[in-house]
Amino acid sequence: MLGTDLVAVLAGRGAAAEAYDLPGFDVRNPRHVQQALRRAGAVINCAAYTDVDGAESDPGTAYGVNAQAVGELGRLAASAGVPVLHVSTDYVFDGGGYRPWREDDPAAPLGVYGASKLEGERQLASSGCRFCIVRLQWTYGAAGNNFIRKILERASAGRPLRVVDDQVGSPTSTREAARALADLLLGPGGLPGGVFHFAAAGFASRFEVARFVVGEKGLGAEVLPCSSREFPAPARRPGNSRFDCRKISRLLGEPIRPWQEPLRRYLENVQA
């Protein structure tokens, strides 16, 4: 999802980008990674095991993709002298409180997915390569499945939707995220080091986002609020995913847009 938009955004800025994905490329295979690094001036790692519930019953795969492979990528990139821009997640936090999360806040994942992503961050940081980590959240885009598409599918069926109102964050367009990553990679000072947070401006509950989507598309489905406790799942989700994005904002070419604007444009081009 993000990789598709990244290739397009980078090409639009005159940067040649090659995308690698399964089944031909496996980030867990050092030989595949070494071959890709031979032609790379930089690496943007979007590869991840993102099945939050599935990770609880398959931690081996989650850690293999999200942690061990990231550490090995960093070590190989260090040997090749190639910087790494790595994508992480809000799930490294426990979702407590109401204050937006800063990059230096203590991480405390609630489940295997978040823990594996956090371990990937740590292994990359200790690999010896030049690295930059950008945590994203609630992403949606033209490619792949996501929360927005699920809401559209269910609302189109005409049945009432019950959506949790105790998970708060920012629905973030992968197109906007790709622009931010390109700004970091292609900026005049080169790739900055450290950890950054990026998300659309403003906050909303998943219930509020669903209601916005249904209203913008003119669908007649009723959207009802509920709590996360009413939808038991193998993995707990963070309640507070608010991000403080002031750090990355200083490096971007344009101000971060309110979440409603990119989502409205996305909805104009997607079928309900």
N, C-alpha and C positions, 0 to 999 in steps of 0.2 A: 504493500500500500504506500508506505513512505518512499521506498526505493524508486517506484515508478515516477513519482513527482520529482524526486531529487534529480534523476537523470534528465528530465525535461527542463528543470530550472537551470541546472548547470550548463546544459547545451545552449540554452537561451543566453547565457552569459559568456559563451565562447569557450567553455571548459569541456574538454573531451572526457566523457565518463563511460565506463564499462560496468554493466551490472552482472552480478554473479548470483545464481540461485539454484536451489534444488530442482531437478535431480542431478544436473551436471556438475554442480559445485556444492560441496559440503564444508561449512566453516570448521567442522570438527576434524577435517582431514588436513594435516600439516602440509602435505604435498600440494593440495589444491591452493592453499593459502600462499605457499612459497611461489607458485607459478603466477598467481595474481600480483604478488608484490614486485615481481621482476619488471612489470610494466607500469607500476604505480608511482605517482608523485605524492599521493596521499590516499588514505583509506577512510571511507565512511562506513562504519559497521552498523547496519540496520538489522542484521540477522538476530533472531531471538525465538525462543520457545515461549509463546504467549498464551497458552491454554492455562488460565489461572487455576481452574478447578482440576484439570488434568495433571497439573504439576504435583498436586497433593498425593496422587497415586503413582506418579512416575517421576520421582525426584531425580533419578539418574539421568534421564533425558534433559530435564530442566537445567540441572547443573552442568551437564556436558555441553550444552549449547550456550547457556547464559553466563557460565563462569569459566570452566576449564578452556573452552575454545577461545574465549576473549583473552585470557592470560597468555595462551600460546600465540595468538595473533599479535599481542603486544611484544612478546619476546622475539618473534620473527621479524616484526616491523622494526624493532630496535636494531637488529643485526643488519637490516637493509637500509637503515636511515630514513624510514618512511613514517611520517606522523599519522596518528590514528584519531579520528573523530568518532566517538562511540555514543550510541543512543541508549539511554536508560529510561527509568520510569518513576512515577510518583509512588509506586507500590513499595519503594524502599522505606517509606514512612508508615507509622502505625495509624495515621489518620486522626489522632487525638487533637482536641482543642478546636479553635476557630481561626487562629492567626495563620496567615499564609506562610508556607514553609520556605525557609532560606536554605541556601546551599550548604551552609555549615551547621545546620540543625542535626542533632543526633538521629541516625537512622535506626529504625526498629521494625522490620517487616513483620506482617501478620501471618504470612504463609510462605510456602516453598518458592512460588514464583518470585516474590519480592526479595526473598533471601538469596535466591540464585542470581538475580540481577545485581544485588548489592555486592555479592562475592565477585561477580564479573568486574564491577567498578574497582574493587580492591586489588584484584589480580592485575588489571590493566595498569593501575597506578604504580604497582611495584615491579612492572615488567622491564622498566628501563627505557621504554619508548617515549617519544614526545606525544602527549595525549591531551585530548579535550573530551569531556563527558557532558552531554546535554540530556537532561531528564525531560521527557514529554509526558503528556497525559491526555486521556479521553480523545484519542485521535480518530479522525474519520477522513475518507477520501474516495476518489472515484474507483480505485482498485481495492478489492478485498471486502471482507465483511466487517461490520462495525455497529455500534449502538444506534446510530442514526438510521441505517438501513433496516435494522430490526424493528425500530419504531414504525417506519414507513410500511413495512410488510404487514405488521399486525394491525395498524390503523386502517390500511386499505381493505382489510377483511371486514371492517365495520363493527367489530366487537369492542367493548370497553377495554381500556388498557389500565392496568395497575402498575405504577412506576414508583420506585423508591424516592422518598423525599429527604432522606437522611444521609445521602452521599452528595457532597458538594465539590465542584471543581469547575473546569473551563473546557467545553468542547473545542477541540483544536484541529483545524484543517491541516492535513498533511501537506497541502500546497504552501500554507503559511509557514509551517515548520521547515519545509525544504528551503524556502527563501532565507529563513534565519540561519540554517546550517550553511548555506552557500555564503552568506555574509561573513560568517566566522572563518570559513575555509579560504575565501578569496579576498578577505580584507587586506588593507594596506600593510598591516603589521604582521600578516601571516596568521596561522592558526594559534589562537590563544591557549594557554594551558589552564587546567583546573576543571571545575564543575560549574555548570550553568543550568538554570531552570528556564524553560520556555513553555508558555501556554497562551491562549488567546486572553485578551484583557477582560476583566469582569468575572464574576462567579455566578453559578446557578446550580440548583439541585438537578438530579437526573429527571425528576418529575417536571421541573420548570422547562428543561430542554425539550422533553417530549411534548409538552403542551405547546411550545413554540413551533416545533416541527409540524404538528398536526394543524395548527392555525395557519401557518405559512402556506401549506399545501391545500388548504381548504377542505380538509377531510372531516367527516362527521363523527369520527370516533370520540367517545368520551374518555378523558384521561383522569384517572383517580390516583391520589397519593396513597402511599403505604410505607411501611417501615421495612428495613432489611430483614428483620426477624421473621417477617411473613414469607420470605423467600430463602429458606435454608439452603446452603450450598456447601460443598466440601471446603472451600476457601473463604475466609473472611475478606471483605473489601474495606479499604480505608474510608472513613466517613468524611474526613477533611482532606481534600486533595488540592486545596488552594495553594498556588505557587506565588512566591515573591519573585518577580522577573526583572527587578531593577538592574541587576548585575549585567544581564545579557542585553538589556535595552540600550545601554551605552555603546554597544558595538554594532547595532543594527542600522541599516540604511534608512529605515522608515519606522515610525512608531508602531507598536503592536496594536492591532485592530481589536475592537470589542468583539466578543465571540459571535454576536448576532450577525455581523456583516458578512464574514466568510461563509457562515452557515446558510444565510439567505441566498447567497450566490450559488452555493452547492445545490440547494433545494430547487433552484430555478432550472438546473440542468439534469436533474435525476427524476426518473419516473416513479410515481407512487404506486 
